[in-house]
Amino acid sequence: MNMEDASRQPRSDLCWFTSSYSSGAGGECVEVALDAAAVHVRDSKCVAQGGAVLKVGSAAWTALVKTI
């Protein structure tokens, strides 16, 4: 798992989404994007400021989701 500065890594190729349980107003949830090697997680309140992105391996993400 590592923390990445969103301003240093281009993220235009990732498709971000939030939970279907989050409100439609935005700014109240985490956003998740998937790629072949990892799951990327960011705070929806910090997107405009180029906030940090947490990059988690697929196996670790699966274990987390199964736990909660």
MIKOL-238420 format. One line per 5 residues: number of its first residue (from 1); their letters; for each residue x, y, z of N, C-alpha, C. Coordinates in steps of 0.02 Angstrom, whole numbers, plus 50000, padded with zeros to 5 digits. Example, Ala and Ser with C-alpha at 12.3 -4.5 7.8 and 13.67 -1.06 7.14 Angstrom:
REM residues 2
1	as	50660:49716:50390:50615:49775:50390:50660:49835:50390 ~ 50642:49888:50354:50684:49947:50357:50645:50002:50394
REM end
This chain:
REM residues 68
1	mnmed	50042:49942:50000:50000:50000:50000:50045:50061:50000 ~ 50027:50112:49961:50067:50173:49963:50023:50234:49949 ~ 50048:50292:49970:50012:50354:49960:50045:50389:49901 ~ 50005:50413:49854:50031:50447:49795:50005:50518:49793 ~ 50046:50564:49771:50024:50633:49760:49990:50636:49693
6	asrqp	49926:50652:49693:49887:50653:49630:49914:50702:49580 ~ 49948:50755:49602:49975:50803:49555:50035:50776:49516 ~ 50067:50723:49541:50125:50695:49507:50107:50638:49460 ~ 50049:50608:49469:50030:50550:49429:49968:50567:49387 ~ 49970:50559:49322:49910:50571:49282:49857:50520:49298
11	rsdlc	49796:50542:49308:49742:50497:49326:49685:50500:49275 ~ 49697:50529:49218:49644:50537:49168:49620:50470:49140 ~ 49661:50418:49146:49641:50353:49119:49600:50312:49168 ~ 49592:50336:49230:49554:50299:49280:49481:50322:49280 ~ 49436:50276:49291:49365:50292:49295:49345:50288:49369
16	wftss	49334:50346:49400:49319:50350:49472:49245:50341:49484 ~ 49228:50307:49540:49158:50299:49559:49152:50300:49635 ~ 49091:50312:49659:49076:50311:49730:49023:50258:49744 ~ 49012:50244:49805:48962:50196:49825:48892:50219:49805 ~ 48849:50172:49789:48780:50189:49774:48744:50215:49835
21	yssga	48772:50206:49894:48743:50230:49956:48762:50303:49971 ~ 48809:50332:49935:48828:50401:49948:48776:50448:49918 ~ 48773:50508:49945:48723:50556:49921:48743:50582:49852 ~ 48695:50607:49815:48709:50633:49748:48744:50700:49748 ~ 48748:50732:49806:48778:50799:49811:48854:50797:49807
26	ggecv	48883:50740:49821:48956:50733:49818:48990:50763:49879 ~ 49056:50755:49883:49095:50783:49937:49088:50747:50003 ~ 49056:50690:50005:49044:50655:50068:49068:50583:50068 ~ 49109:50566:50022:49126:50495:50014:49197:50487:49987 ~ 49220:50427:49988:49282:50411:49953:49264:50391:49882
31	evald	49311:50401:49837:49303:50379:49768:49353:50324:49755 ~ 49335:50277:49713:49376:50219:49699:49384:50212:49623 ~ 49443:50193:49602:49455:50178:49531:49496:50114:49528 ~ 49484:50075:49477:49518:50011:49470:49564:50011:49409 ~ 49620:49978:49415:49661:49963:49356:49684:49891:49362
36	aaavh	49724:49867:49318:49743:49797:49317:49782:49775:49378 ~ 49819:49821:49409:49863:49802:49464:49840:49824:49533 ~ 49795:49873:49537:49779:49902:49602:49711:49935:49604 ~ 49692:49953:49665:49633:49993:49677:49657:50061:49703 ~ 49632:50115:49674:49651:50182:49693:49593:50213:49732
41	vrdsk	49609:50244:49790:49558:50272:49834:49576:50344:49848 ~ 49526:50390:49844:49539:50460:49859:49478:50489:49895 ~ 49489:50544:49930:49436:50580:49965:49402:50626:49915 ~ 49336:50619:49908:49300:50659:49859:49302:50733:49873 ~ 49315:50753:49936:49319:50824:49953:49384:50856:49928
46	cvaqg	49434:50816:49913:49500:50843:49896:49519:50835:49823 ~ 49473:50815:49781:49489:50803:49711:49512:50866:49676 ~ 49476:50921:49686:49492:50984:49652:49560:51011:49672 ~ 49582:50996:49733:49647:51020:49757:49704:50973:49738 ~ 49689:50920:49702:49741:50872:49683:49765:50832:49743
51	gavlk	49718:50811:49785:49733:50775:49846:49767:50708:49833 ~ 49789:50679:49887:49825:50616:49884:49780:50558:49865 ~ 49810:50507:49836:49775:50446:49817:49809:50387:49850 ~ 49770:50345:49882:49796:50284:49913:49791:50229:49861 ~ 49846:50196:49848:49849:50142:49799:49857:50076:49837
56	vgsaa	49808:50031:49830:49806:49969:49868:49806:49910:49819 ~ 49845:49861:49835:49845:49800:49794:49777:49767:49793 ~ 49761:49733:49739:49696:49702:49731:49680:49651:49786 ~ 49729:49612:49806:49717:49562:49859:49702:49596:49925 ~ 49738:49649:49942:49727:49685:50005:49658:49718:50004
61	wtalv	49637:49746:49947:49572:49777:49942:49516:49724:49952 ~ 49524:49667:49920:49475:49613:49927:49469:49591:49999 ~ 49525:49585:50034:49524:49566:50105:49489:49618:50146 ~ 49500:49682:50133:49467:49736:50169:49391:49733:50158 ~ 49370:49727:50097:49299:49726:50081:49264:49666:50113
66	kti	49297:49609:50113:49268:49549:50145:49262:49558:50220 ~ 49306:49597:50249:49306:49608:50321:49250:49654:50343 ~ 49235:49704:50302:49182:49751:50320:49119:49731:50287
REM end
